[in-house]
Amino acid sequence: MDLRNTICGVIFVVSFWVEVEGGKLSHDFYERTCPQVEDIVSDGVQSMTLSDPTSPAGLLRLMFHDCQVQGCDSSILLDPNDQAMQSEMASTKNFGVRERESIGIIKSMVEEACPQQVSCADIIILAAREAIVISGGPLVIVPLGRRDSISPPSYKLADAMLPPGNIGVDGMLQVFAKHGMTIEESVAILGSHTLGVSHCESILSRLQSPETGKPKSAAEPGLDLIIRSGCPLGSLTPNTSFVFNDPTTLIFDNQYYDNAMRGRGVLRVDAEMPLDPRTAPFVQRFASDRDGFFRAFSSAFVKLSSSGVLTGNQGQEIGLKDFTPPYLDPTTTGPVVLQGVSYASGGGGILNHTGKIFRLYNMGARKIIVVNVGPIGCIPYQREINPSAGENCVAFPNELAQMFNAPLKELVAELSANLKGATFIYADVYRIVDDIVQNYKSYGFEIANSACCAVAGKFGGLIPCGPKSKVCPDRSKYVFWDPYHPTDATNVLIAKRLMDGDSDDISPVNIRRLMKS
């Protein structure tokens, strides 16, 4: 991790946790610790714009891409220590994202005035806000107090969460609804396309026949000329070429909507919005009402920049102040024991009588997450006792798990429908862990079939981890800790996908949305 990323991550996070009170964003967050931060960021963005007039578009896109992957946490600035691990920026959907260095420069300016007080996540938001103002757009009043991420997500998470360049209206509305936006706000936030350029790859996909896959002629007057001049059909490098989104590409105005209504939008969603009955009224209104567009955009900007952010010093993600201490922790002694300890054992099981011990719903539980059975055929113990599987996961235990998971998912939906006021969430840990095991190198792991803490066996799966076990030098390189359990590194990946993943990982909503419901 380079100096810029260290400043925006590990060093900063300690003081930042202390600064946040109540775990919420606020408009006066830096009033005592760095009251001049907004002026510093504004000066920095103005200076950069003088030397590069396209900087505002780059800063705005950087913010959008950071916020759509596990929230606005500056993780897009982080590069992993391990060169084998590909970070968020390795996603093909982040191609052309720039201005990361600019955020580092602005951060250095802020550090001179207010050492270790302001997060890079907040600087990204403020820089994007100033980029809009400098380009002639509205001054958006944004709350501050975001905490920086200290670990970069995998590029696979960015691939899954960033919308594709050829997204249509249906997909667009789904993406922004996850951030709490109305249809009006979803149409307004796309007005940011008035700044900047679009990738030829996205444009060409719109002009491709779904039946033949071959290029077709553009129907909109003038669009053929735009495409041919900037994106020659048949180009071998469509993802490295760009086309301006509208004639006033350096000005934040409502020209984008006028272009869309005239059939001059360059992306698929540009063409669909004026025709879709859900979005057409807003496109028409914004094309003639700049102030109305500015108001709706400002509201959408605040929602996007506040969605899924890390705040406070209470827990890491879900806002818990304290966790029940583990029984085997050396510090779990004396009065601590009397307040409750975790034995890593629960009352849930597949037999009816074990389920009758706890009736959680009757005790007031209303938001319940049910985790399915993971791919148990992939754990070191199963690999050890089934040598015929070779280097592969053992098929039969995985089939049993899937046989159990299918009716479990149906039961979760049934409980959610029948128990008044309750929301049951189905967490597909099987899918997540299986993906990690099958694609372990892309997640930064080196070993996916053996235990880090091992005593005997080819995969270290014969004997549970204990005092006589040998521990691997770097547990973060292993998917499994012992014959049965994942490592902390694996659990972090699982937790991130359950917190912010899509409906393939956790349904009907992820944990972050469940918390806000």
PELIN-V290072 format. One record per run of one state. SS is the DSSP state (H for helix, E for strand, C for the rest). FROM is the first residue (numbers start at 1). TO is the last residue. Records with the same first field share a line. If there is no record, write none. Layout:
# PELIN-V290072
SS: FROM-TO / FROM-TO
This chain:
# PELIN-V290072
C: 1-2 / 8-9 / 20-25 / 27-36 / 52-54 / 68-74 / 78-87 / 91-91 / 95-99 / 114-119 / 135-143 / 145-146 / 148-154 / 162-168 / 178-182 / 195-196 / 207-207 / 209-214 / 216-222 / 231-237 / 241-241 / 245-254 / 262-267 / 274-279 / 289-289 / 307-309 / 311-325 / 327-334 / 339-341 / 343-351 / 356-360 / 364-366 / 372-375 / 379-379 / 386-386 / 390-394 / 419-422 / 428-428 / 439-439 / 444-446 / 452-452 / 455-469 / 472-474 / 481-485 / 487-487 / 501-505 / 508-510 / 517-517
H: 3-7 / 10-19 / 37-51 / 55-67 / 75-77 / 88-90 / 92-94 / 100-113 / 120-134 / 155-161 / 169-177 / 183-194 / 200-206 / 223-230 / 238-240 / 255-261 / 268-273 / 280-288 / 290-306 / 335-338 / 352-355 / 361-363 / 376-378 / 380-385 / 387-389 / 395-418 / 429-438 / 440-443 / 475-477 / 488-500 / 511-516
E: 26-26 / 144-144 / 147-147 / 197-199 / 208-208 / 215-215 / 242-244 / 310-310 / 326-326 / 342-342 / 367-371 / 423-427 / 447-451 / 453-454 / 470-471 / 478-480 / 486-486 / 506-507
